[in-house]
Amino acid sequence: MTNNYFLYLHGFQGSPNSPKAQKLKAWLSDQFPEASIDAPELPMQTKAALDLTHKLLDDAKTDNKVIIGSSLGGYMAHLLKQTRDDVAKVILINPAARLDLIAQMPAYNHMHDEAMALFNAMPKTLTSLSDYLLLLQEDDQTTPINLALAVFNGAQIDLKSGQGHAYSDIEVSFDVIRQFLTVHSTVCDS
């Protein structure tokens, strides 16, 4: 049995092979050598993506499960944390905070039904956000931080600027991530 399990969820039209995902996986492997890390290619269909993530979480043989989600993957990480009892912490990177608003934007008409399915799956009353870390970029033009700050009030927040939505130089937040994962946590420090 591994000490920790990390699940990385990429965003809409993103990839588990993006620079951000690759840097995160390498860093997590270095910091938590006994950990198991999954970063699946998520299907575009909501049900298929949720089925896959539930299976991965169900199959993880540890009590220390952490989900890291970027953009739409951040929304999915939030949904999974709110609907499952076995997720210890979540790290949300420039998360899509208000899918109901995003689904109304003309640029996202083609994903309206999928976005609303995710939005409607979220419980109306949220549990505590104390096990949340938000990594936000002030210059993110895709998922405005004002929405994330309102939705995730009570979460730990690391606010930076200069990378926009991609957050490709994620290593600038590795110290914050490590502190979040190891201080007052069930996540085992290797």
Buried (B, 14 or more C-beta within 10 A) or exposed (E): EBBBBBBBBBBBEBBBEBEBBBBBBEBBEEBBEEBBBBBBEBEEEBEEBBEBBEEBBEEBEBBBBBBBBBBBBBBBBBBBBBBBEBBBBBBBBBBBBBBEBBBEEEEBEEBBEBBBBBBEBBEEEBEEBEBBBBBBBEEBEBBBBEBBBEBBEEBBBBEBEEBBBBBBEBEEBBEBBBBBBBEEBBBBEE
